[in-house]
Amino acid sequence: MRDPTRQADRLIAIRLRYRINTYLEDMGVTTPVAIGAAVGMPAAEAAGLLTRRQWRAGDVAALQAVAERLGLNVALPDTCLQ
């Protein structure tokens, strides 16, 4: 059986990645160097965080920090799965 908390974190990470990537693309920020500069991280680290498919512990917090830095308001679903 899957851990409901971990599954909720995965879904939140997906939503945050989508919102951040869409925002950056709309702003014309597409290269790893430009993405890194926009989010205040090294280019490789920022690109990895925003493109990886495998969930890792700490991703949600890092993505939320990036969203806040960009001034994005991302509506997150309830984390309580029933």
N, C-alpha and C positions, 0 to 999 in steps of 0.2 A: 504494500500500500504506500502511496506517495504521501510525503509530508505536506499537509495543507499550507503551512506557513511558507515553505520553500517554493511551492507551486505558485502561491500568491506573489512572492518576490519575483519569480520569473516573469509573470504576467505584467507586473509593474515595470520591470526592466525593459520589457518589449515596448510598452507604451511610451516610456521615457525616451528610449532610443529612437522610436519612430518620430516623436514630436521634435526632438532635437535635430535629427537628420533632416526632417522636412524644413524646419526653420532655417538651418544653415544653407540648404540647397536654394531656398527661396531668396536668401540674401546673396547668393552667388559664391558662397564659400564652399569650395569642393575639393581643393587639394589638401593633402595631409598637413602640410606646413601651415596653410591658412586656417584649417580647422584647429590645429594645436594652438595657434595664436589667439583665435577667437574664444577658446574655452580655457586658456591659461594653463595648458599642459604641454609636455613634449609631444611632437607630432606623432611619433610611433605609439605612444601611450594613449593619446586621444583617439587615433584611428582604431586602435585595438578595442578600446572601450565602446566605441560607437558602432563597430561592425561585427564583433564576435557573436557567434550563435550559441555558445555554451555559457550557461549561467555560472557565475562565480560569486562567492561570498564577498560582500562589499560593493558589488556593482550598483545596487539601488542607491546607496548613499553617495557614491561617486557621480552617478547620473543625476541625482537630485541636486548636487552641488553645481554641476554643469548647467542644469536648467535654471537654477537661481542666478548664476553668473550671467546667463544670457537674458535674464529677465522674463523667462517663460513661466506662465501659470499653467501647470499640467494637472488636470483633474484626474485623480487616481481613484480607482474603484476601492470599495471596502475590502480590507485584507482578510476579513472573516468569511471563510467559506463554510457554508452549511450544507 
